[in-house]
């Protein structure tokens, strides 16, 4: 009997995250969540990343109750302070100047919703930047590569010029670590199948009763 498969919804407007999911061969539909990503007063960075990822997943899942929705949120943390997306190029240059020659943490929270189930994961990495002058920060900010990225840089692009080393999962820095996904899918009541020459998602057999796990009978 052919298993019922479900198509993943990626709650993100990030082309980098879609590219990472595409490496698995999974078909995914992209829907930008449009939520407020501002940090709450006194909110610890890990809780901030998880809260925003949960908000993104919930916002998109409301329109896709029968499909799995994957959301992610990435934050850069230096000295306990969260560096979000820069407001403009001047703000990007300021962020880069503060990060230069120092090590900072990058946290990516993953949240998967399927029916009434929700699975969460927090991945971290440490990025050390080479020392560089303010004019180099201004040059890189002017490229626009970091305009929509936490910390105002992309480790996989021209920003690699600024990076001395990455300790941990580099995909956490890019914005969507792949290694935790099989466990996340399983926790939400899904499993990966080899279907017609590519990977696909299907409700786990014990939960495959015609609707998402936890749904009304």
N, C-alpha and C positions, 0 to 999 in steps of 0.2 A: 504494500500500500504506500502511495506517495505521501510523504510528510507535508503538512501545511507549513509553509515558511512565511516569515514576516519581514518586511523591509524596514531597515533602521532609519530613524529620523535623527539627524544631527542638529541639535539646538545651538547653532553657531553661525555667525557670518564669516568665519575665518577660513580662507582658502587653504591655509596650512593644515588645519585640522581635517578638512575634507581629503586633502592629499594623503595624510597619514592613514585615515580609514581606508582609502582607496588602495593602499599598499597590501591590505588583507584581501582585496578582491570583493569586499562586501559592497553591495549596492546601498546607497544612502541618499536620502532626500535632505536638503539643507533648508532650515528655517531659522532665520535670525530671531532671537527671543525678545530683544528690545526691553531689557530690564535695567533698573538703576544699579550700577555697580559700585556706588560710593561706599566707602568703609564707614561703619557706624562708630560713634565715639567710644573709645576704649575697647573696641573689638579686636581680639588677637588675630594676627594674620591667618593662621590655619582655619579658624572658625569663619573668618571673612570669606576666604576662598570657597569653603564648603557651602556657606549660606548662599553666596551668589550663584554657584553651580546648581544648587537645589532650586533656586528661583528660576533660573533659565529652563531647567528641565520641566518644572511645574507649568511654566507659562506656555511652553510648546505642547506638552502632553495634554493640555486641556482640549486641543484641537485634534489630537491623535490618540484617542483612548484605547484603540486596539493594536497599537504599534509601539515597539520599544523606542524610547527617546533618550539619547545620550547627550549630556551637557558637560562642559568643562570650564573651569576658570583658573587663570594663571596669574600669580602675583609675584613681584620681586620684593624682597625684604632685606633691608640694610639697617642694622642697629635697631631692630624692632619696628622700623618705619616701613610702611607699604609704599612702593613706587608703582603707581598705576600707569595708565596710558597718558602720554603727555598732552597737555592742553594745546600746545603749539610748538613750533620749532625752537623757540627760545627756552621753553620748559624742557624740551627734549635735551637741549644742550646742557642745561643745568643739571638734569638727572645724570647724564653721562659723565660730567665732570666730577660729580660726587661718587660715582661708581668706579672711576678710574683708579687702577692700582690697588683695588681692594677686593675682598671676597664677599659675595652676597648669596643669600638663599633664594631659590626659585621654587615655589609651591604650585602644583597643579592639582586641583580637586576634580574628580570625575564623579558624576551622578548619572545613574541609569534608572529610568522609570519604565515599568511595563505593567499596565493595569494598576492594581493596588500595591504593587511591590516597588520598593526603592532600594538600590544598592549604591554605596558610596566608597570612594577610595581617595586617599591623599598621597601623592608622590612628591618627593623633594629631591633637589639637586643643589650643588654648590658651584657657583661660577666665579672664577677669579679673572679679573680684567688686568691687562697689562697697564703700566703707567703711561698716560698720554697727555699731551698738552691740551689746553682749552680750544686751540684752533682746530685740532683733529676732531674734538667733540662737535664743534660747529660744522665742520665739513660733513661728518656722518649724519648729523641731524638734518642738514640741508638735502641729503639724498632722499629723505622721506621714507626710508625703509622702516624706521621705527615709529612712524606716526601713530599706528594703531596697536602698538605692542607695549605690554607692561615693561617698565624700565627703559623704554625708548630704543630698544635694539633687537636685532634678529640674529641669533647665533648661527643660523644656517645660510645667511646671506653675506653682504659686505661687512656686517657686524663681526664676522669671524676674525677680522683684522684686530679687533679690540680684545679678543678672548685669549687668555693664557692657557686656561684649562677648565674642564667641566668634570666634576666628581659626582657620579650618580647617573641616572638615566637621562641622556641628552634629549630624549623626546619629551621629558617633563619640561624642559626649557623651551622647546619648540611649541608645546601647548597641548599634546595629547599622547601620553605614554601608552604603547600598545600592549606591553606584557601583562598588565593587570586585567585586560578586557575579558579573557576567557572566564576567570573567576567571577568577575562582575556580572557577566551574562548568566552564569550558573546561579548566582545568588538571587537574580531577578526572575529565575524560572525559565531561562533560555539555554539553548545549546547550539554550538556551531556544527553545521553539517557540510559535507562535501556534496554539493548539489550541481550536477551538470557541468562539472569542470571548474566550479568556483565555490567559495565559501558562502554559506547562507545561514540565517538565524531561524530557529524553529522553537516553539514552546517545548519545554522538556516533556518527555512522554508521560510522566506521572501527572503533569499539569495540563496536558493537551486535551481539554474537554470541550473544545469549540469556542473558547474565549480566553482572554488573558488571565494569567494566574491571579487569583484573588477577586476576580470579577463576579458579578451576580450570576447565580445558577439559573 
